[in-house]
Amino acid sequence: MCISQTDIRLLSPTEALVYVKKEIDHATFVNQDPNLYAPLFRNISVFK
């Protein structure tokens, strides 16, 4: 399901959270990206 930026503002907070959680769960894994600044994410395990 793809919701545009204007459509997501029309969702209730609960619906928006459900939508975002689904988007995160189904996001593609990025292994090598030259535009990704890796040191910014080096401590990401702290947030898991």
N, CA, C and O of each residue as an XYZ file, in Angstrom:
192
protein
N       0.850     -1.176      0.000
C       0.000      0.000      0.000
C       0.890      1.231      0.000
O       1.818      1.331      0.802
N       0.618      2.143     -0.873
C       1.401      3.367     -0.975
C       0.494      4.555     -0.694
O      -0.514      4.756     -1.372
N       0.857      5.328      0.298
C       0.068      6.497      0.671
C       0.905      7.734      0.396
O       2.077      7.798      0.765
N       0.296      8.712     -0.253
C       1.028      9.949     -0.530
C       1.170     10.767      0.749
O       0.510     10.493      1.752
N       2.028     11.761      0.701
C       2.291     12.610      1.866
C       1.013     13.297      2.342
O       0.807     13.428      3.549
N       0.164     13.732      1.440
C      -1.077     14.398      1.842
C      -2.052     13.401      2.437
O      -2.780     13.736      3.371
N      -2.081     12.182      1.914
C      -2.999     11.178      2.441
C      -2.634     10.756      3.858
O      -3.520     10.510      4.676
N      -1.352     10.671      4.156
C      -0.941     10.212      5.488
C      -1.354     11.218      6.566
O      -1.579     10.841      7.716
N      -1.449     12.472      6.198
C      -1.894     13.481      7.167
C      -3.368     13.325      7.519
O      -3.813     13.830      8.549
N      -4.119     12.639      6.687
C      -5.541     12.434      6.942
C      -5.799     11.234      7.851
O      -6.918     11.048      8.329
N      -4.780     10.428      8.089
C      -4.930      9.265      8.960
C      -4.943      9.683     10.423
O      -4.356     10.697     10.802
N      -5.622      8.885     11.234
C      -5.557      9.115     12.675
C      -4.147      8.741     13.137
O      -3.446      8.014     12.433
N      -3.722      9.221     14.297
C      -2.377      8.870     14.782
C      -2.150      7.359     14.873
O      -1.065      6.875     14.552
N      -3.152      6.627     15.303
C      -3.015      5.174     15.412
C      -2.852      4.538     14.037
O      -2.006      3.663     13.854
N      -3.652      4.970     13.078
C      -3.548      4.443     11.717
C      -2.202      4.794     11.093
O      -1.615      3.984     10.376
N      -1.718      5.995     11.365
C      -0.425      6.419     10.831
C       0.697      5.557     11.396
O       1.607      5.172     10.662
N       0.645      5.251     12.686
C       1.667      4.396     13.295
C       1.648      2.998     12.694
O       2.702      2.426     12.417
N       0.469      2.452     12.494
C       0.351      1.122     11.890
C       0.932      1.140     10.483
O       1.659      0.226     10.094
N       0.615      2.173      9.728
C       1.126      2.298      8.360
C       2.654      2.387      8.351
O       3.314      1.701      7.570
N       3.206      3.225      9.212
C       4.656      3.413      9.247
C       5.363      2.141      9.701
O       6.415      1.797      9.162
N       4.803      1.440     10.681
C       5.406      0.181     11.131
C       5.446     -0.838      9.998
O       6.436     -1.551      9.839
N       4.371     -0.908      9.210
C       4.353     -1.828      8.069
C       5.397     -1.426      7.036
O       6.073     -2.286      6.470
N       5.534     -0.134      6.789
C       6.529      0.349      5.826
C       7.945     -0.007      6.282
O       8.775     -0.421      5.472
N       8.218      0.152      7.569
C       9.543     -0.174      8.108
C       9.797     -1.675      8.029
O      10.886     -2.104      7.647
N       8.793     -2.474      8.389
C       8.951     -3.931      8.345
C       9.205     -4.444      6.936
O       9.892     -5.450      6.760
N       8.666     -3.772      5.938
C       8.796     -4.232      4.555
C       9.828     -3.431      3.750
O       9.880     -3.533      2.525
N      10.630     -2.651      4.431
C      11.659     -1.863      3.735
C      12.751     -2.783      3.200
O      13.053     -3.817      3.795
N      13.328     -2.400      2.089
C      14.406     -3.197      1.515
C      15.699     -2.966      2.298
O      15.940     -1.879      2.822
N      16.515     -4.004      2.363
C      17.788     -3.934      3.069
C      18.829     -3.289      2.162
O      19.001     -3.697      1.013
N      19.514     -2.291      2.679
C      20.561     -1.607      1.911
C      21.907     -2.013      2.490
O      22.208     -1.727      3.649
N      22.710     -2.680      1.678
C      24.011     -3.149      2.139
C      25.122     -2.191      1.725
O      25.936     -1.790      2.557
N      25.163     -1.830      0.479
C      26.205     -0.938     -0.037
C      25.548      0.240     -0.742
O      24.903      0.073     -1.776
N      25.713      1.410     -0.187
C      25.177      2.624     -0.807
C      26.225      3.719     -0.676
O      26.529      4.141      0.440
N      26.785      4.189     -1.786
C      27.837      5.206     -1.714
C      27.345      6.537     -1.137
O      28.150      7.351     -0.686
N      26.042      6.756     -1.151
C      25.497      8.006     -0.616
C      25.161      7.924      0.870
O      24.802      8.929      1.482
N      25.275      6.736      1.448
C      24.971      6.547      2.859
C      26.214      6.851      3.685
O      27.271      6.263      3.455
N      26.098      7.756      4.634
C      27.221      8.127      5.490
C      27.243      7.174      6.683
O      26.558      7.404      7.680
N      28.022      6.114      6.580
C      28.033      5.028      7.551
C      28.329      5.454      8.988
O      27.668      4.946      9.893
N      29.287      6.361      9.260
C      29.555      6.725     10.654
C      28.334      7.288     11.385
O      28.249      7.209     12.610
N      27.418      7.839     10.649
C      26.198      8.353     11.265
C      25.387      7.232     11.897
O      24.693      7.445     12.891
N      25.474      6.023     11.314
C      24.674      4.895     11.769
C      25.478      3.839     12.512
O      24.974      2.741     12.747
N      26.700      4.140     12.882
C      27.546      3.106     13.477
C      27.028      2.637     14.833
O      27.291      1.495     15.209
N      26.311      3.458     15.574
C      25.789      3.068     16.880
C      24.305      2.740     16.818
O      23.587      2.918     17.802
N      23.845      2.265     15.674
C      22.419      1.967     15.525
C      21.980      0.840     16.451
O      20.805      0.764     16.812
N      22.904     -0.039     16.841
C      22.544     -1.139     17.736
C      22.072     -0.627     19.088
O      21.379     -1.350     19.804
N      22.421      0.578     19.453
C      21.966      1.166     20.712
C      20.452      1.335     20.699
O      19.808      1.273     21.746
N      19.889      1.546     19.525
C      18.465      1.816     19.417
C      17.628      0.563     19.189
O      16.400      0.647     19.152
N      18.258     -0.588     19.037
C      17.502     -1.827     18.794
C      16.970     -2.391     20.078
O      16.309     -3.430     20.069
